[in-house]
Each structure stands twice: as structure tokens, then as C-alpha cells.
Amino acid sequence: MNPPSSRHETNTPFILVSNLRTHLYVSLEKNTWLQKRIEELEEERNFLRCQLDRFIISMRSPDGKMGFKNTGAEYAVFIFCVTFFTFLFTLPVSPVKDPDGVLIRYKKILSTYQRVRSMSRAFQIHGVDRNTMASTSPIAELLLVAPEKMTDVGEFEASKEKLLDYARRCYKTMDEETHTKVQNMKKTHKLLPISYRFRN
């Protein structure tokens, strides 16, 4: 009777590890799918925001005021669109939680900025506050301009620090050469020309 019992005890850890691996794989797959879905929804929201802007512009008369050829039907459509898009504008934006998330968000906004040439418009399209971008920009700038210096910054520890603290560390790690390169890239619109200030 002892051998079967021993064999059962030996198999138990193996089964447990196997189940944990399966659970981890499923969780990772689900997380990947959710991340892609979030990105798709954000792109759809940004597209609809642009459509609203175009719609509002098309409804303006030459003197800059809103005008409706058919006051009943067109005004009703306008009110519906404004209400619908206002709801979309207020949808929460998924917050970034680590340096990788900061870089992804930065690249998206940078791409939009290079297209519209307005930071405030780019921030509005992506539903991101200017101060939030300014406070985390050093992370993305260092990753893009001098990624080799990230080893000097060290790992981001979410349980012990905030992204603002990590951004401050990135800023302090930049030497004069890196600062100069960052400023030059901002002037040529290769980086967001956003300013920030960190207290020592």
C-alpha cells in the first residue's frame, strides 16, 4: 500500500505545477487580448473625436457661428452627435503603470503631435493631461535618446516608488550631452517639445 501512496505524493507537486503553468498561460493570453482590445477602442475613440471636430467645422457658417439649413433635422442630428461624442470624451483612459507603458503612450502622442503640430490637441485626442505627460516625459526621452543609461537609473519598483520618482531619477541621470540631444530633437519635432521642472 505504501508505494501507491508514495507515487501519489510524488505526482501531486507535478500536477500542481502543471496547473499553475496552465493558469499562467491562460492569464497571459487573456491579458494580451485585453491590451489589444484597449488599444483598438482607444484608436476608435480618437477617430470619432476627429470626426466630431470635422462635423462641427462643417456646420459653422462663414462668420464662425453654427448654422443649420434645415433647423429641425440638422439641429437634432447635431445635438445627438454632441451628446454621443461627449460621452466618448469622458471615457476613462487606461493609466500607465510602468516605464514601458509610459513609452508606448509617449510614442502614440508624439505620432499624433507630428501630424497635428499641436501638443494641446494631441493631448486632447488621447485624453491625457499635460501635467501628467510633463512629469513622466524624462522616462520616454531617456529610453528613446540614451537607452544605455537606463542601467544607471535602475529597475522601476512599483511597490516602492511612483512613476514621478522614477522620472526624476531618469532626469538626474541625463548628462549634458543627452540634454543637448533631447533639446535638439524637440526643436525638430522628433520629441514632444514639452517642458518640465524637477526639484532637487
C-alpha positions, 0 to 999 in steps of 0.5 A: 500500500505504501508505494501507491501512496508514495507515487501519489505524493510524488505526482501531486507537486507535478500536477500542481505545477502543471496547473499553475503553468496552465493558469499562467498561460491562460492569464497571459493570453487573456491579458494580451487580448485585453491590451489589444482590445484597449488599444483598438477602442482607444484608436476608435475613440480618437477617430470619432473625436476627429470626426466630431471636430470635422462635423462641427467645422462643417456646420459653422457658417462663414462668420464662425457661428453654427448654422443649420439649413434645415433647423429641425433635422440638422439641429437634432442630428447635431445635438445627438452627435454632441451628446454621443461624442461627449460621452466618448470624451469622458471615457476613462483612459487606461493609466500607465503603470510602468516605464514601458507603458509610459513609452508606448503612450509617449510614442502614440502622442508624439505620432499624433503631435507630428501630424497635428503640430499641436501638443494641446490637441494631441493631448486632447485626442488621447485624453491625457493631461499635460501635467501628467505627460510633463512629469513622466516625459524624462522616462520616454526621452531617456529610453528613446535618446540614451537607452544605455543609461537606463542601467544607471537609473535602475529597475522601476519598483512599483511597490516602492516608488511612483512613476514621478520618482522614477522620472526624476531619477531618469532626469538626474541621470541625463548628462549634458550631452543627452540634454543637448540631444533631447533639446535638439530633437524637440526643436525638430519635432522628433520629441514632444517639445514639452517642458518640465521642472524637477526639484532637487 
